Amino acid sequence: MSFDPNDYNELTVTEASIPGFFIIKLPVHGDNRGWFKENYQKEKMEALGLPAFAVVQNNFSYNVERGVTRGLHAEPWEKYISVANGRVFGAWVDLRKGDSFGQTLSLEINPGTAVFVPRGVANGYQTLDENVTYTYLVNAHWSPDAKYTFVNLFDPELGINWPLSKDQAITSEKDDNHPMLKDVIPMEV
């Protein structure tokens, strides 16, 4: 299924089942040349319920092939995730200490959908198209000393229905060796 910009015409911000996680539907204006969107608009989004978010860094991850699968990483900062082009299947696992530990959520991110991920919620994705540019804003600078928490992408206990199986996914050895949920020490946030 491809992205149709005509399906996205109203800005909405909705809290998801994971506490503090928000799904943002973005207006996309398309014509015969392509499309345009306001990817992040602080004032409008905060008025609709998105938490205040002081952006300090903008990161891009370019993925050549369909099936590139990255994650699941929980960082000590918030992230606002979107794509500049293409589509990804996003998956998240709450790794924060508390009642929602281990709760999962998944959905497609395309140019008309973005998400706000709170610190301590592990983020992962799988590209659904070739040549996908995945982008995210963060509210803290990356540091080699940052304390991450990880969980294995393909842990059956998570119940994530990846579009492409582990055998078909393009992963890194590092991500393949993340612990299973039962072995994860919850992140203190």
C-alpha positions as CSV (number, residue, x, y, z in Angstrom):
1,M,0.0,0.0,0.0
2,S,1.5,3.4,-0.9
3,F,1.1,6.7,0.7
4,D,-1.6,9.0,-0.7
5,P,-1.2,12.6,0.5
6,N,-5.0,13.3,-0.1
7,D,-5.7,11.0,2.9
8,Y,-4.1,13.5,5.4
9,N,-5.7,16.8,5.8
10,E,-6.1,17.6,9.5
11,L,-3.5,18.0,12.2
12,T,-4.4,15.7,15.2
13,V,-2.4,14.7,18.3
14,T,-3.6,11.6,20.1
15,E,-2.1,9.8,23.2
16,A,-1.6,6.1,22.6
17,S,-1.9,3.1,24.9
18,I,1.7,3.6,26.1
19,P,1.6,6.5,28.6
20,G,3.2,9.6,27.2
21,F,3.4,8.3,23.7
22,F,1.6,10.4,21.0
23,I,0.5,9.7,17.4
24,I,0.5,12.8,15.2
25,K,-1.5,12.9,12.0
26,L,0.0,15.6,9.7
27,P,-1.8,17.6,7.0
28,V,-0.1,16.8,3.7
29,H,-0.8,19.0,0.6
30,G,-0.2,17.2,-2.7
31,D,-0.4,18.1,-6.3
32,N,1.2,17.1,-9.6
33,R,4.6,18.1,-8.3
34,G,4.6,16.0,-5.1
35,W,3.6,17.1,-1.6
36,F,4.4,19.5,1.2
37,K,3.9,19.2,5.0
38,E,4.7,21.0,8.2
39,N,6.6,18.2,9.8
40,Y,6.8,19.7,13.3
41,Q,5.0,22.9,14.4
42,K,5.6,23.5,18.1
43,E,2.7,25.9,18.8
44,K,0.0,24.1,16.9
45,M,1.0,20.6,18.3
46,E,1.4,21.7,21.9
47,A,-2.1,23.3,21.7
48,L,-3.4,19.9,20.7
49,G,-1.7,18.1,23.7
50,L,1.8,17.3,22.5
51,P,4.2,17.8,25.5
52,A,6.5,20.8,25.4
53,F,9.6,19.6,23.5
54,A,12.9,21.6,23.3
55,V,14.6,20.3,20.2
56,V,18.4,20.3,20.3
57,Q,19.3,17.9,17.5
58,N,17.8,16.5,14.3
59,N,18.9,13.1,13.1
60,F,18.4,11.2,9.8
61,S,18.8,7.5,9.0
62,Y,18.8,6.7,5.3
63,N,17.8,3.1,4.5
64,V,18.5,1.7,1.0
65,E,16.6,-1.5,1.1
66,R,13.1,-2.7,2.0
67,G,13.3,-4.7,5.2
68,V,16.0,-2.8,7.0
69,T,15.1,-3.4,10.7
70,R,16.6,-1.3,13.5
71,G,16.1,-1.3,17.3
72,L,14.8,-1.8,19.8
73,H,16.6,1.0,21.7
74,A,15.3,3.1,24.7
75,E,17.2,6.3,25.1
76,P,17.3,8.9,28.0
77,W,15.6,11.6,25.9
78,E,12.3,12.2,24.0
79,K,12.1,11.7,20.3
80,Y,9.7,13.1,17.6
81,I,9.9,10.6,14.7
82,S,8.7,11.0,11.1
83,V,9.9,10.0,7.6
84,A,11.0,12.4,4.9
85,N,10.0,9.8,2.3
86,G,8.8,6.3,2.2
87,R,7.1,4.2,4.9
88,V,8.2,2.2,7.9
89,F,6.6,-0.2,10.3
90,G,7.3,1.3,13.7
91,A,7.4,-0.7,16.9
92,W,7.8,0.4,20.5
93,V,8.2,-1.3,23.9
94,D,7.9,0.5,27.2
95,L,11.0,-0.3,29.1
96,R,10.4,2.1,32.0
97,K,10.1,0.8,35.5
98,G,6.4,0.7,36.3
99,D,3.1,-0.9,35.4
100,S,3.4,-0.3,31.7
101,F,6.8,-2.2,31.5
102,G,6.7,-4.5,28.5
103,Q,3.7,-2.9,26.8
104,T,4.1,-2.7,23.0
105,L,2.6,-0.6,20.2
106,S,3.1,-0.7,16.5
107,L,1.9,1.3,13.5
108,E,2.9,2.5,10.1
109,I,4.8,5.8,9.8
110,N,4.5,7.6,6.5
111,P,4.8,11.3,5.5
112,G,1.3,11.9,7.1
113,T,2.0,10.2,10.4
114,A,4.6,11.0,13.1
115,V,5.1,9.9,16.7
116,F,6.4,11.3,19.9
117,V,8.3,8.7,22.0
118,P,8.9,9.4,25.7
119,R,12.3,8.6,27.3
120,G,12.5,5.0,28.3
121,V,10.3,3.6,25.5
122,A,12.3,1.5,23.1
123,N,12.0,2.4,19.5
124,G,12.4,0.2,16.4
125,Y,11.4,0.1,12.8
126,Q,11.4,-1.9,9.6
127,T,11.4,-0.2,6.2
128,L,8.4,-1.0,4.0
129,D,9.9,0.7,0.9
130,E,13.3,1.2,-0.6
131,N,15.2,4.4,-0.1
132,V,13.5,5.5,3.1
133,T,14.7,8.6,5.0
134,Y,13.7,8.2,8.7
135,T,14.2,11.4,10.8
136,Y,13.9,12.2,14.4
137,L,14.1,15.3,16.6
138,V,15.5,14.9,20.1
139,N,15.6,17.0,23.2
140,A,19.1,16.0,24.4
141,H,22.4,15.7,22.6
142,W,23.7,12.3,21.8
143,S,26.6,11.3,24.0
144,P,28.7,8.1,24.1
145,D,28.0,8.1,27.9
146,A,24.2,8.0,27.5
147,K,22.5,5.1,29.3
148,Y,20.5,3.1,26.8
149,T,18.2,0.1,27.5
150,F,17.7,-2.5,24.8
151,V,15.3,-5.4,24.0
152,N,15.5,-7.9,21.2
153,L,13.5,-7.0,18.1
154,F,12.2,-10.6,17.6
155,D,11.5,-11.6,21.2
156,P,8.3,-13.7,20.8
157,E,7.1,-12.4,24.2
158,L,6.7,-8.9,22.7
159,G,4.2,-10.2,20.1
160,I,5.4,-7.7,17.4
161,N,4.1,-8.7,14.0
162,W,6.9,-7.5,11.8
163,P,5.9,-7.3,8.1
164,L,9.1,-9.2,7.2
165,S,10.3,-12.1,9.4
166,K,13.6,-12.3,11.1
167,D,15.0,-14.4,8.3
168,Q,14.0,-11.7,5.7
169,A,15.0,-8.7,7.8
170,I,18.2,-6.8,7.3
171,T,19.6,-6.3,10.8
172,S,22.9,-5.5,12.5
173,E,24.7,-8.0,14.7
174,K,24.5,-5.6,17.6
175,D,20.7,-5.4,17.4
176,D,20.5,-9.2,17.0
177,N,22.2,-9.6,20.3
178,H,19.9,-7.4,22.4
179,P,18.5,-9.2,25.5
180,M,15.0,-10.8,25.7
181,L,12.4,-8.8,27.7
182,K,12.7,-11.3,30.6
183,D,16.4,-10.2,31.0
184,V,15.9,-6.4,30.7
185,I,16.5,-4.2,33.7
186,P,13.8,-1.5,33.5
187,M,15.0,2.0,32.9
188,E,14.6,4.5,35.7
189,V,13.3,7.8,34.3
